[in-house]
Amino acid sequence: MQNNKYLFTSESVSEGHPDKVCDRISDMVVDTYLKKNPVSRVACETLTTTNKVILAGETRGPKIDKEELISSVRDCIKDIGYDQEGFSWKTAKIETFLHEQSSDIAMGVDSKDNKDEGAGDQGIMFGYACNETEELMPAPINYSHKILRLMAEDRKNGTLKGIEPDSKSQVTMLYENEKPIKVTSVVISTQHSKDLNQEKVREAIIPYIKKSIPENLLTDLNQKEIYINPTGQFIIGGPDGDTGLTGRKIIVDTYGGAAPHGGGAFSGKDPTKVDRSAAYVSRYLAKNIVAAGVSEKCLIQLAYAIGVSKPLSIFIKLANGDEAKVDKIKKTIEGNFNLSPKGIREMLKLNNPIYEITSAYGHFGRKPTNKGEFTWEKTDKIDLFKL
């Protein structure tokens, strides 16, 4: 076997990153509508800038008072941790311009002649899994998420002092024969209080690298290859430092660039939008295939047309050497899974208000909860795929 070596890098951003603030708010709107009516339709975009939040988009479902939504937006900002001069849950100006969903879109999705309902839009969606980590996720994005998630937990419980909500991480790993063998560099940029100098910031953050990444992968990591706030101080951050928009972190949300992306964002969309639901079921299928031991990697693509219930195509790619298994896997999927939008929603119980928690630290590689969140991460179909 040829010794194939290469470096691969993935990044993550925290819940306090301006774009993630927007994703959180947009998913809160989805959950708010689904709580009141599980068949509500929502497509909500959020913009944030210095002490301002703007909501826009379309909905169909219960009438929700603007003040109720605005109060919930403030709750989101407060939970993330923003009470700064340039962006505060108390003083931010919040405006909402949500309106009724287009009747043309509704007609295509809700056609009475189509018992499984049509897709809410055309498009291609990808799902991916690999055996690089226990979560069956690519290692660089998995560890990038974990660093920031642990930092956020300790920031909120008071253990990590002087660190503010806006952070980014980046992990580079050396691969040999398609396997990650060690970390070669880590970059973490984090907003901090003016009372912390860069030496103190570095001292506070380094432990989270060690908590997040297995020790055997850090053995050869040179301290000079750990970059903490490499440009210097980072005091002004969040929406005060940079405008945020819903849906701008689609690679962070998925596989960190280790697999293709169909281009559609997830946050702010109800599950009739196949950008979201079909990406979730693609991950569900790929994860169960890898968990069943069929292959070390699995990539699945689904394609849909607006108003059409069944996928136009199903593409499956396994790790090199497993190509002969593809036809059988495809037949298993076609014979056991209803991949219409309605079928996906029922299979994964997607009409529940489960989306706000997905808005940061990745939609994949998470643990299913007893509240019905992350159902697409279950490995309950392994027996179907065992060859």
N, C-alpha and C positions, 0 to 999 in steps of 0.2 A: 504493500500500500504506500502510495506517495505521501510524504510527510507535508501536509498542507497547513501552514501557519498564517494567521492574520490577526489583526486587531479589530475589535468591533466596539462601538460606543453607543450608549443610550442615555437619554436625559429624562428627568422628571421635574415637575414644578409643584410647589406646595399649594394648599387650599387658599393661601393668602396672595398668590400670584394674581395679577389683575384679571387675566382671562379665566382663571379658576373661580374667582369671586363671581364672575358672570355665569359660569357653568352652574355653580351652586344655586344661584338665584333662579336661573331658568328651570332647573330641575325641581326646585321648591314649588314653582308655579305648576309644573306638571303634577306633582304629588297633591297639591292643594285641590286641583280639579278632580283627580282620580279618587280622592277621599270622599268627595261629595257625589260623584257619579263615575263608576269604573269604566264607562264607555265614553268618557269625555275625550275631545280631540284638542290637542295643544301643540302649537309650534311657537315657542317663545324665545326671542333673542333679547339679550341684555347688553347694555353698554355701561361702562363705568369710567369716570375720570375724577378729577379733584372734587371731592365731596359731592358727587352727583351720580345718580343711577337712573338709567332710562330703560324701560321695558317696552318692547314692541312685538307684534306678531298676531297670530290668529288662534281663536279658540271656538269650540262648540261644546256646550254643556251647561252646567248650572251658572246662574248669575252670581258672580262674586264681587262684593263691594271693593272698590279701589282701595279704600282705607284698610281693609283686611289684608290685601296683598302688600300694601306699603308697610304695614306693621310686621308682616312676615319677612319682608326684605330686611328690615332693621334687625330682626332676630338672627337672620343669616349672618349679617355683618358682625353682629355682637359675638356670635359663637365662633366665628373665624378669629376674632380678636382685635378688630379695628376700632380704636377710640383715639385717633390721632388728629392733630390739627387739620391735616389735609384730607383725611377720610375717617369719618366717625359714624357709628351706628346712631348716635344721638342727633347729629346735626346735618347729615347728608340730605340733599334735596333729591327726592325720589318721584319720578313721573312714570305713568303707565299709559301706553297707547295700544293695548290689546284690543282686537276687534273680532267680529264673527268670521268663521272659516268660509272660504270660497265655496259656493254651491257647486261649482264645476268639479272641484276636488272631492267634495262629499259624495257627489253622484257616482264618480268612478269607484270610490271605496265601498259604498253602501248598496250597490246595485242589488235589487231583490232577486235577480236572475242568477246571482253568483252566491251560492250558499256559503262559500268559504270567505267571501269578501275579497275585494281586490287590494293589491298593494297600494299604499298611499303615495308612491312615487316610483319611477323607474330607477335602476341603479344596480351596482355590483357591491357585494359585501363579502368580506373575508373573515375566516376564523382560523386560528392557529394554536397549536400546542406542541411542546417538545419536552424531553425528559431532562433538561438541564438543571431544573430545580424541583423541589417537592411540590410546588404549585403548578408544575408543568408549564412554566413560563420561561422565556429567554432570560438568562441570568443577568445581563446588564440592566435591563429595565426593572426587573424584580428587585434588585438591590438598590437601584436609584429611588424607587418608590419607598422602600422600607426605611431608608435613612431619613427621608423627610417626614414620613408618618410617625416615626418614633420621636423626632424632634418636636413635631406638633403636639403630640401627646404630653410630653414633658413641659413644653411651653405653657400649655393650658392648665396643667396641674401644679404649676409653680416651681417645678424642679429645675427647669432651664430658664434662668433669669437673664433679662437684657436682650433676648432674641425676639424679634418681631415677626409678624406672620408671613412676609414675602420671602420665599426661598426657592433656590433651584439646585439640583444635583446632577451629576454626570459621572458615569462609571465606564471606564474602558477596560476591556478584558482581552487577554491573549487566547486565541483558539488554536488548538492543534488537532488535526484530523476531525474537525467539526465539533470538538468538545472544548468548553471553557476551562482553562487550566490555572489561570491566575489573573489577578487584578493588576493592571500596570499603571493606572492613574485614577484619581478621584478629584472631582471639582465640586465644591459647595460654595454657593454665594447666598448669603443670608442677610436680611435686613436686621439691624440691631439698634439699640438705644445709643444716644450720643455719649453715654457714660462708659461704654465699652470701647477699648482700643482694639486694634486688630490682633494683638497677641492674646488678649483675653477671649476674643471671638474664636480664634483657632483652638485655644485650650478647651473651650466649651463644646466645640463641635466634633473634634477628633474622636471622642468616645463613641459617637453614634455610627461612625464607620465600622468600628470594631464590633458593635452590637448587631450590626445589620448584615455583615458579610462573614461567611465561614472563615475561621482562622487559617485553614490550609490554603485559601485563595489569596491571603494577604501576606504570606511568608516573605515574598520577595519584593513587596511594595516599598519603594524608596520614599522616605519622608519628603524629599524634594518633589515627588510626584503627587503629593496631596496639596491641592490648591484651595485655600480657604479665602474667599473674597479677594481674588487675585488682582482686581483693579483698585483695591483700597477700601475705604469706608463705604458703607451701604446703609445710610440713615433714612433717606427719603425713598420710600418704596410703595408697593401696592398701587392702587388706582391714582394716588397723588403723584407717583413717579412715572406712570405709564398708563395709557388708556387700555382698558380691557374689553374684550368682546367674547360672546359665547362662541364656542366651536373652533377656536384657533389652536387647540392643543390635541389634535386628533391622533398624532403619533404617540404622544405621552399617554393618551387614553387607551391605546391598544398594545402594541408589541415592541415599541421603541425602535421601529424601523427594521426589525428582524423578519417581518412578513409584510406583504403588500397591504395597501389600504384602499378601499373603494372610493374614498374622498368625502363621504358624508359624515358629519358630526353626529354625536349622540344626544348631548344635553339639550334640554328644552323641547324634546319631541316625545309625544305619546307613542305607545308601542304599535299603533297601526302603521307608523313610519318604519319601513323595512330597513332604512339606514341604521336604525337601532335594533329592532327585534331580530332581523335576519343576521346581523353581526353577532348578536348574542347566541342564536341557535347554531351558527357556524362554529363558534368557539365551543359550545356544548358538545357538538358532534366530534370535533377535532380532539377535544380533551378526553372524551370517552374512548376514542380510538387509540390514542397514545397510552392511556391508563390500562387498556386491555392488553398491551404488549404487542400490538400489531406492527408498530413502527416507532422509531425514536422521534420522528417528527410527522406532523400532519398539517397540511394546508388545505382549506376548503374554500371555494368561491361559490356563491349563489348569485344569480342574476334575476331581476324582476322587471316587469313592465307595469306602469300605473293602471289600475283597474283590473289587472289579471292576477288570479289567485295563485296559480302554481308557478314555481320558479322556471324560468326559461332554460336554465342550464345549471348543472351541478358539476363542478370541477374538483378533483381530488388529487393532491400530490403528496406522496409519502417520501421518506428518506431514501436515498440511493440504495438500490438493491431490493426494495420492496414494491417495485412497480407492478409486479404480477398480481399483487393483492388488491389493486385498485378496483377492478371490475366487481369483485365480490363485495367489497365495502360499499360501492355505489348501490348495488342491488339491495344490500341490507338497509341502507338509508331510505331508498325509494319504497321498500316494502314495509317499513316500520315507523316512519316519521311523516307526519302531515306538515309539510313545509309551506302551506298557505299562511298568509298573515294571521288569520284567525286560529289556525292549527298551532302556530308557534306561540301565540299568546296564551292559549289554553294549556299547552304542554308545559310552558315555563312559568305560568301564572303571572303574566306580565301586566295584567290590568290593575294590579295592586299599587299603592303609593310607595314604591320601593326605590326611587331614583335619586333622591337628594344625596344619599350616602355614596352613590357611584361617582359623584362629580369631581372627586380628587383622589389621587393615588391609584388610578387605574380602574377600568371597568372589569378587568380580568386578573386572575390570580388571587382573588379574594375568597374568603370563607363564607359559604352560605350561612344565613342567620335564621333564628327561629321566628323572625318577623317576615320571612319570605324573600329576603334580599339575596341577590346573587344565586338564584336557582340554576342559572346556566353554568355554574361552577361545580355542580354535583357530578359525581362519576357513578351514576346509578344505572347506566346502560352498558356497562362493560361486557356483560354476558352475551349481549347481542353481537358484539364485534369480535369476540374471541374466535380465531380461525382454527 
